[in-house]
Amino acid sequence: MSECPHVLDLPRPEPAQLSDTCPECLKDGTHPVQLRICLTCGHVGCCDSSAGRHATRHSEASGHPVIRTLEPGESWRWCFADGSIV
């Protein structure tokens, strides 16, 4: 994994998680497959394998580029702007 310019612009420390699950999935009555956290604002959204793809939708609407997995035992980050793991 490498640092991208978007990672360098992220707030430090990492923002607090705003919820324990995807609020959009709760509203829609769907269930997230896996969860992601926005590293700009702390929004929690579901992964692209979930029906709503809410983490991706959040990035598209907000322009926030980098997410991190919230899955136990995983620590990878994804940059939507670069389309790569960072």
N, CA, C and O atoms as a MOPAC input file, in Angstrom:
PM7 MOZYME 1SCF
protein

 N      0.84400 1    -1.17700 1     0.00000 1
 C      0.00000 1     0.00000 1     0.00000 1
 C      0.89100 1     1.24200 1     0.00000 1
 O      1.94500 1     1.26300 1     0.63600 1
 N      0.46300 1     2.25600 1    -0.70700 1
 C      1.24500 1     3.48200 1    -0.78200 1
 C      0.37800 1     4.67700 1    -0.41000 1
 O     -0.85100 1     4.61700 1    -0.42900 1
 N      1.05200 1     5.74600 1    -0.07700 1
 C      0.34500 1     6.97800 1     0.25500 1
 C     -0.03900 1     7.69400 1    -1.04300 1
 O      0.78300 1     7.84100 1    -1.94800 1
 N     -1.26700 1     8.12500 1    -1.11900 1
 C     -1.69500 1     8.93600 1    -2.24600 1
 C     -1.86300 1    10.35700 1    -1.72500 1
 O     -1.91600 1    10.55500 1    -0.51100 1
 N     -1.94700 1    11.34600 1    -2.59900 1
 C     -2.08500 1    12.72500 1    -2.11900 1
 C     -3.36000 1    12.94800 1    -1.30500 1
 O     -3.40600 1    13.84400 1    -0.46300 1
 N     -4.38800 1    12.14400 1    -1.54900 1
 C     -5.63800 1    12.29400 1    -0.80900 1
 C     -5.48500 1    11.86100 1     0.64200 1
 O     -6.11100 1    12.43600 1     1.53300 1
 N     -4.65800 1    10.85200 1     0.88200 1
 C     -4.40100 1    10.38700 1     2.24400 1
 C     -3.69100 1    11.48300 1     3.03700 1
 O     -3.98000 1    11.69300 1     4.21500 1
 N     -2.77600 1    12.16700 1     2.39200 1
 C     -2.02700 1    13.22900 1     3.07700 1
 C     -2.92700 1    14.36300 1     3.53800 1
 O     -2.59100 1    15.06300 1     4.49300 1
 N     -4.06700 1    14.56100 1     2.87700 1
 C     -4.99900 1    15.63300 1     3.22500 1
 C     -6.03300 1    15.23000 1     4.27400 1
 O     -6.83800 1    16.06600 1     4.68500 1
 N     -6.03600 1    13.98200 1     4.71500 1
 C     -7.04100 1    13.50800 1     5.67200 1
 C     -6.80700 1    14.10800 1     7.05500 1
 O     -5.66700 1    14.38000 1     7.43100 1
 N     -7.88500 1    14.31500 1     7.81200 1
 C     -7.71400 1    14.81200 1     9.18400 1
 C     -7.00000 1    13.77700 1    10.04900 1
 O     -7.18100 1    12.57100 1     9.88600 1
 N     -6.20500 1    14.27000 1    10.94700 1
 C     -5.52600 1    13.41700 1    11.91000 1
 C     -5.79700 1    13.98300 1    13.28500 1
 O     -5.57900 1    15.17900 1    13.47600 1
 N     -6.25200 1    13.22300 1    14.24800 1
 C     -6.50500 1    11.79500 1    14.13200 1
 C     -7.72000 1    11.51600 1    13.24300 1
 O     -8.47100 1    12.41900 1    12.87500 1
 N     -7.87900 1    10.26200 1    12.92300 1
 C     -9.00900 1     9.81100 1    12.10900 1
 C    -10.32300 1    10.22800 1    12.76400 1
 O    -10.44500 1    10.16800 1    13.98800 1
 N    -11.31500 1    10.65300 1    11.96700 1
 C    -12.59500 1    11.06900 1    12.56400 1
 C    -13.30900 1     9.91100 1    13.26000 1
 O    -13.15700 1     8.74700 1    12.89000 1
 N    -14.07600 1    10.26200 1    14.25900 1
 C    -14.86300 1     9.25300 1    14.97800 1
 C    -15.96000 1     8.70500 1    14.06800 1
 O    -16.51900 1     9.42600 1    13.24100 1
 N    -16.24700 1     7.45600 1    14.23200 1
 C    -17.31500 1     6.76400 1    13.50600 1
 C    -18.65600 1     7.36900 1    13.92300 1
 O    -18.95700 1     7.43100 1    15.11500 1
 N    -19.47100 1     7.81800 1    12.95500 1
 C    -20.74100 1     8.48900 1    13.25400 1
 C    -21.87600 1     7.53900 1    13.60900 1
 O    -22.87700 1     7.96600 1    14.18300 1
 N    -21.73700 1     6.25900 1    13.27800 1
 C    -22.78100 1     5.28200 1    13.60700 1
 C    -22.16900 1     3.88900 1    13.64900 1
 O    -21.03100 1     3.68700 1    13.22400 1
 N    -22.93000 1     2.93400 1    14.16300 1
 C    -22.45000 1     1.55700 1    14.24400 1
 C    -22.79500 1     0.73900 1    13.01200 1
 O    -22.27500 1    -0.36100 1    12.82600 1
 N    -23.67000 1     1.27100 1    12.17200 1
 C    -24.05600 1     0.58700 1    10.94200 1
 C    -24.36300 1     1.63700 1     9.88000 1
 O    -24.24000 1     2.83500 1    10.13400 1
 N    -24.75200 1     1.20000 1     8.72300 1
 C    -25.06500 1     2.11000 1     7.62300 1
 C    -26.45600 1     2.70900 1     7.84000 1
 O    -27.44800 1     1.98500 1     7.74400 1
 N    -26.55800 1     4.01200 1     8.12900 1
 C    -27.86600 1     4.60300 1     8.38300 1
 C    -28.79300 1     4.57300 1     7.16500 1
 O    -30.01300 1     4.49500 1     7.31100 1
 N    -28.21400 1     4.63500 1     5.97500 1
 C    -29.04000 1     4.58200 1     4.76800 1
 C    -29.65800 1     3.20000 1     4.59500 1
 O    -30.80200 1     3.08700 1     4.15600 1
 N    -28.91300 1     2.14200 1     4.93600 1
 C    -29.47600 1     0.78700 1     4.88200 1
 C    -30.61300 1     0.65000 1     5.88900 1
 O    -31.64600 1     0.05600 1     5.58000 1
 N    -30.43100 1     1.19500 1     7.09100 1
 C    -31.50500 1     1.15300 1     8.08700 1
 C    -32.75600 1     1.83500 1     7.55200 1
 O    -33.86400 1     1.31500 1     7.67700 1
 N    -32.56300 1     3.00700 1     6.95600 1
 C    -33.68800 1     3.76200 1     6.40000 1
 C    -34.37100 1     2.99200 1     5.26200 1
 O    -35.59700 1     2.99300 1     5.15100 1
 N    -33.56700 1     2.33700 1     4.42500 1
 C    -34.09300 1     1.59800 1     3.26900 1
 C    -34.64000 1     0.21700 1     3.62700 1
 O    -35.31700 1    -0.41300 1     2.81600 1
 N    -34.34700 1    -0.25200 1     4.84100 1
 C    -34.77800 1    -1.58600 1     5.23900 1
 C    -33.92500 1    -2.69500 1     4.64800 1
 O    -34.38100 1    -3.83100 1     4.51800 1
 N    -32.68100 1    -2.36800 1     4.28700 1
 C    -31.76500 1    -3.36500 1     3.74700 1
 C    -30.66700 1    -3.63600 1     4.77300 1
 O    -30.58500 1    -2.96700 1     5.80400 1
 N    -29.83100 1    -4.61900 1     4.47800 1
 C    -28.75700 1    -4.99200 1     5.39600 1
 C    -27.41400 1    -4.85300 1     4.69500 1
 O    -27.24400 1    -5.34100 1     3.57800 1
 N    -26.45200 1    -4.18600 1     5.34700 1
 C    -25.12700 1    -4.06900 1     4.73100 1
 C    -24.39400 1    -5.41100 1     4.74700 1
 O    -24.50900 1    -6.18400 1     5.69800 1
 N    -23.64500 1    -5.67100 1     3.68800 1
 C    -22.80000 1    -6.86100 1     3.64100 1
 C    -21.56100 1    -6.61100 1     4.49600 1
 O    -21.22000 1    -7.41800 1     5.36000 1
 N    -20.89500 1    -5.49100 1     4.24800 1
 C    -19.74800 1    -5.04700 1     5.04400 1
 C    -19.82100 1    -3.53200 1     5.17800 1
 O    -20.50800 1    -2.86100 1     4.40900 1
 N    -19.10400 1    -3.00400 1     6.16600 1
 C    -19.14700 1    -1.56800 1     6.44300 1
 C    -17.81600 1    -0.90200 1     6.14500 1
 O    -16.75300 1    -1.51300 1     6.26000 1
 N    -17.89900 1     0.37200 1     5.75900 1
 C    -16.74600 1     1.22300 1     5.48300 1
 C    -16.94100 1     2.53800 1     6.22500 1
 O    -18.07500 1     2.95800 1     6.45600 1
 N    -15.83100 1     3.19800 1     6.60300 1
 C    -15.89800 1     4.50500 1     7.23200 1
 C    -15.20400 1     5.52800 1     6.33700 1
 O    -14.12300 1     5.27000 1     5.80900 1
 N    -15.82500 1     6.66800 1     6.17500 1
 C    -15.23600 1     7.77600 1     5.44300 1
 C    -14.16400 1     8.39200 1     6.33600 1
 O    -14.44100 1     8.75500 1     7.47900 1
 N    -12.95300 1     8.50900 1     5.82500 1
 C    -11.85500 1     9.03000 1     6.63300 1
 C    -11.78000 1    10.55700 1     6.61700 1
 O    -10.86800 1    11.14100 1     7.20200 1
 N    -12.73200 1    11.19700 1     5.95200 1
 C    -12.83100 1    12.65100 1     6.01600 1
 C    -13.79100 1    13.07200 1     7.11400 1
 O    -13.50100 1    13.99400 1     7.87600 1
 N    -14.96000 1    12.38600 1     7.20200 1
 C    -16.00400 1    12.85800 1     8.12200 1
 C    -16.51900 1    11.81300 1     9.10800 1
 O    -17.23200 1    12.17400 1    10.04500 1
 N    -16.18600 1    10.52500 1     8.93500 1
 C    -16.65000 1     9.49400 1     9.84800 1
 C    -17.95500 1     8.82800 1     9.45200 1
 O    -18.44700 1     7.96600 1    10.18200 1
 N    -18.53500 1     9.20700 1     8.30600 1
 C    -19.77000 1     8.56900 1     7.83300 1
 C    -19.53500 1     7.07400 1     7.65600 1
 O    -18.50800 1     6.66200 1     7.11600 1
 N    -20.47500 1     6.27300 1     8.10500 1
 C    -20.40800 1     4.81700 1     7.92800 1
 C    -21.36600 1     4.43900 1     6.80500 1
 O    -22.54100 1     4.80600 1     6.82600 1
 N    -20.85200 1     3.70300 1     5.82700 1
 C    -21.66700 1     3.26600 1     4.70400 1
 C    -21.37600 1     1.81600 1     4.36800 1
 O    -20.36300 1     1.25300 1     4.78300 1
 N    -22.27900 1     1.22900 1     3.61400 1
 C    -22.12900 1    -0.17100 1     3.22200 1
 C    -21.24500 1    -0.28500 1     1.98100 1
 O    -21.08300 1     0.67300 1     1.22400 1
 N    -20.68600 1    -1.46300 1     1.79200 1
 C    -19.76900 1    -1.73400 1     0.68700 1
 C    -20.51500 1    -1.88900 1    -0.64500 1
 O    -21.74500 1    -1.88600 1    -0.69200 1
 N    -19.74600 1    -2.02200 1    -1.70600 1
 C    -20.34000 1    -2.16300 1    -3.03900 1
 C    -21.00800 1    -3.51000 1    -3.26600 1
 O    -21.73300 1    -3.67200 1    -4.24800 1
 N    -20.78600 1    -4.47100 1    -2.39300 1
 C    -21.50400 1    -5.75000 1    -2.47900 1
 C    -22.88700 1    -5.66600 1    -1.84900 1
 O    -23.70200 1    -6.57700 1    -1.99300 1
 N    -23.14200 1    -4.57400 1    -1.15400 1
 C    -24.45300 1    -4.33300 1    -0.54400 1
 C    -25.37900 1    -3.69300 1    -1.57200 1
 O    -24.92100 1    -3.07400 1    -2.53300 1
 N    -26.66200 1    -3.84400 1    -1.36500 1
 C    -27.64900 1    -3.34000 1    -2.32700 1
 C    -27.52600 1    -1.83300 1    -2.56200 1
 O    -27.66900 1    -1.37200 1    -3.69400 1
 N    -27.26300 1    -1.06500 1    -1.50600 1
 C    -27.26400 1     0.38600 1    -1.63200 1
 C    -25.95500 1     1.01900 1    -2.04500 1
 O    -25.94800 1     2.14900 1    -2.53400 1
 N    -24.83200 1     0.31400 1    -1.86200 1
 C    -23.50800 1     0.87500 1    -2.19000 1
 C    -23.34500 1     2.26200 1    -1.56800 1
 O    -22.86500 1     3.18800 1    -2.22200 1
 N    -23.75000 1     2.40200 1    -0.29300 1
 C    -23.81600 1     3.71900 1     0.32700 1
 C    -22.46000 1     4.37300 1     0.60200 1
 O    -22.38400 1     5.60100 1     0.63300 1
 N    -21.40100 1     3.60800 1     0.80000 1
 C    -20.07700 1     4.22100 1     0.96800 1
 C    -19.65500 1     4.90900 1    -0.33300 1
 O    -19.15200 1     6.03200 1    -0.31400 1
 N    -19.86200 1     4.23200 1    -1.44900 1
 C    -19.54100 1     4.82700 1    -2.74800 1
 C    -20.43400 1     6.03500 1    -3.01900 1
 O    -19.95000 1     7.06800 1    -3.48200 1
 N    -21.70900 1     5.91900 1    -2.74000 1
 C    -22.63100 1     7.04400 1    -2.96000 1
 C    -22.24400 1     8.24700 1    -2.10700 1
 O    -22.32900 1     9.38900 1    -2.55900 1
 N    -21.81700 1     7.98600 1    -0.86600 1
 C    -21.37000 1     9.08200 1    -0.00100 1
 C    -20.16500 1     9.78600 1    -0.61500 1
 O    -20.11500 1    11.01600 1    -0.64700 1
 N    -19.20000 1     9.01700 1    -1.10000 1
 C    -18.02100 1     9.60700 1    -1.72000 1
 C    -18.39600 1    10.43400 1    -2.95300 1
 O    -17.88200 1    11.53500 1    -3.14600 1
 N    -19.27700 1     9.90700 1    -3.77200 1
 C    -19.70300 1    10.62800 1    -4.98000 1
 C    -20.41100 1    11.93700 1    -4.63300 1
 O    -20.19000 1    12.95700 1    -5.28600 1
 N    -21.25900 1    11.90900 1    -3.60900 1
 C    -22.03100 1    13.11000 1    -3.23800 1
 C    -21.18800 1    14.13800 1    -2.49100 1
 O    -21.39200 1    15.34200 1    -2.64900 1
 N    -20.25000 1    13.67100 1    -1.68600 1
 C    -19.49500 1    14.57800 1    -0.82200 1
 C    -18.14200 1    14.98000 1    -1.39000 1
 O    -17.59600 1    16.02400 1    -1.03400 1
 N    -17.60500 1    14.14800 1    -2.27400 1
 C    -16.24500 1    14.37600 1    -2.76200 1
 C    -15.18300 1    13.86800 1    -1.80500 1
 O    -13.99300 1    14.09100 1    -2.02900 1
 N    -15.59400 1    13.18900 1    -0.74200 1
 C    -14.62600 1    12.63100 1     0.21500 1
 C    -14.00200 1    11.39000 1    -0.41900 1
 O    -14.71700 1    10.43900 1    -0.73500 1
 N    -12.68300 1    11.38200 1    -0.61100 1
 C    -12.08000 1    10.34000 1    -1.44300 1
 C    -11.71300 1     9.02000 1    -0.77200 1
 O    -11.68800 1     7.99300 1    -1.45200 1
 N    -11.42600 1     8.99900 1     0.53500 1
 C    -10.81700 1     7.80600 1     1.12400 1
 C    -11.70600 1     7.19100 1     2.19600 1
 O    -12.23000 1     7.88100 1     3.07000 1
 N    -11.85900 1     5.86900 1     2.10500 1
 C    -12.58400 1     5.09500 1     3.11700 1
 C    -11.64300 1     4.06100 1     3.71300 1
 O    -10.58500 1     3.76900 1     3.15700 1
 N    -12.04400 1     3.51400 1     4.84600 1
 C    -11.34400 1     2.39200 1     5.47000 1
 C    -12.37600 1     1.33700 1     5.79900 1
 O    -13.51800 1     1.65500 1     6.12900 1
 N    -11.97800 1     0.09100 1     5.70900 1
 C    -12.85900 1    -0.99600 1     6.10200 1
 C    -13.13400 1    -0.93700 1     7.60400 1
 O    -12.27600 1    -0.52100 1     8.38200 1
 N    -14.32300 1    -1.35200 1     8.00000 1
 C    -14.66200 1    -1.49700 1     9.41500 1
 C    -14.77000 1    -2.96500 1     9.81300 1
 O    -15.25000 1    -3.29100 1    10.89900 1
 N    -14.32500 1    -3.83700 1     8.93100 1
 C    -14.41400 1    -5.27000 1     9.20000 1
 C    -13.32500 1    -5.70400 1    10.17600 1
 O    -12.17100 1    -5.30000 1    10.03700 1
 N    -13.68400 1    -6.52100 1    11.15900 1
 C    -12.69600 1    -7.00400 1    12.13200 1
 C    -11.53700 1    -7.71500 1    11.43700 1
 O    -11.74100 1    -8.52000 1    10.52800 1
 N    -10.32800 1    -7.40600 1    11.87700 1
 C     -9.14000 1    -8.04800 1    11.32900 1
 C     -8.64200 1    -7.45900 1    10.02300 1
 O     -7.63600 1    -7.92100 1     9.48500 1
 N     -9.32800 1    -6.44300 1     9.50000 1
 C     -8.90600 1    -5.79600 1     8.25600 1
 C     -8.54300 1    -4.34400 1     8.55200 1
 O     -9.08100 1    -3.73800 1     9.47900 1
 N     -7.62200 1    -3.78700 1     7.75300 1
 C     -7.21400 1    -2.39700 1     7.97100 1
 C     -6.98000 1    -1.62600 1     6.67600 1
 O     -6.45000 1    -0.51600 1     6.71400 1
 N     -7.35800 1    -2.18400 1     5.54600 1
 C     -7.08500 1    -1.52600 1     4.27400 1
 C     -7.92400 1    -0.26200 1     4.08100 1
 O     -8.99300 1    -0.10000 1     4.67000 1
 N     -7.40800 1     0.61200 1     3.24600 1
 C     -8.09200 1     1.85200 1     2.86400 1
 C     -8.21100 1     1.89100 1     1.34400 1
 O     -7.38400 1     1.32100 1     0.63100 1
 N     -9.25100 1     2.56900 1     0.85600 1
 C     -9.49200 1     2.68200 1    -0.57900 1
 C     -9.67100 1     4.15000 1    -0.92500 1
 O    -10.38700 1     4.87800 1    -0.23700 1
 N     -9.01300 1     4.58200 1    -2.00200 1
 C     -9.17800 1     5.94600 1    -2.49700 1
 C    -10.05800 1     5.88800 1    -3.74300 1
 O     -9.66300 1     5.32600 1    -4.76500 1
 N    -11.24700 1     6.47100 1    -3.65200 1
 C    -12.15300 1     6.50100 1    -4.80800 1
 C    -11.56000 1     7.34400 1    -5.92500 1
 O    -11.70300 1     6.99900 1    -7.09700 1
 N    -10.89600 1     8.44500 1    -5.58300 1
 C    -10.33400 1     9.34300 1    -6.59900 1
 C     -9.26200 1     8.64200 1    -7.43900 1
 O     -9.19500 1     8.82400 1    -8.65500 1
 N     -8.43300 1     7.84500 1    -6.77900 1
 C     -7.36300 1     7.13500 1    -7.49100 1
 C     -7.77500 1     5.74800 1    -7.96200 1
 O     -7.11400 1     5.15800 1    -8.81700 1
 N     -8.88500 1     5.21700 1    -7.39800 1
 C     -9.32500 1     3.87100 1    -7.74900 1
 C     -8.35100 1     2.80400 1    -7.31300 1
 O     -8.10100 1     1.83400 1    -8.02800 1
 N     -7.78700 1     3.00300 1    -6.08900 1
 C     -6.79300 1     2.03700 1    -5.63900 1
 C     -6.73700 1     1.94200 1    -4.11500 1
 O     -7.20800 1     2.82300 1    -3.39600 1
 N     -6.14500 1     0.84500 1    -3.65200 1
 C     -5.88200 1     0.67000 1    -2.23200 1
 C     -4.73200 1     1.59600 1    -1.86800 1
 O     -3.75300 1     1.71900 1    -2.60400 1
 N     -4.87100 1     2.24400 1    -0.71900 1
 C     -3.80600 1     3.16700 1    -0.27100 1
 C     -3.35900 1     2.81500 1     1.13600 1
 O     -2.47500 1     3.47300 1     1.68600 1

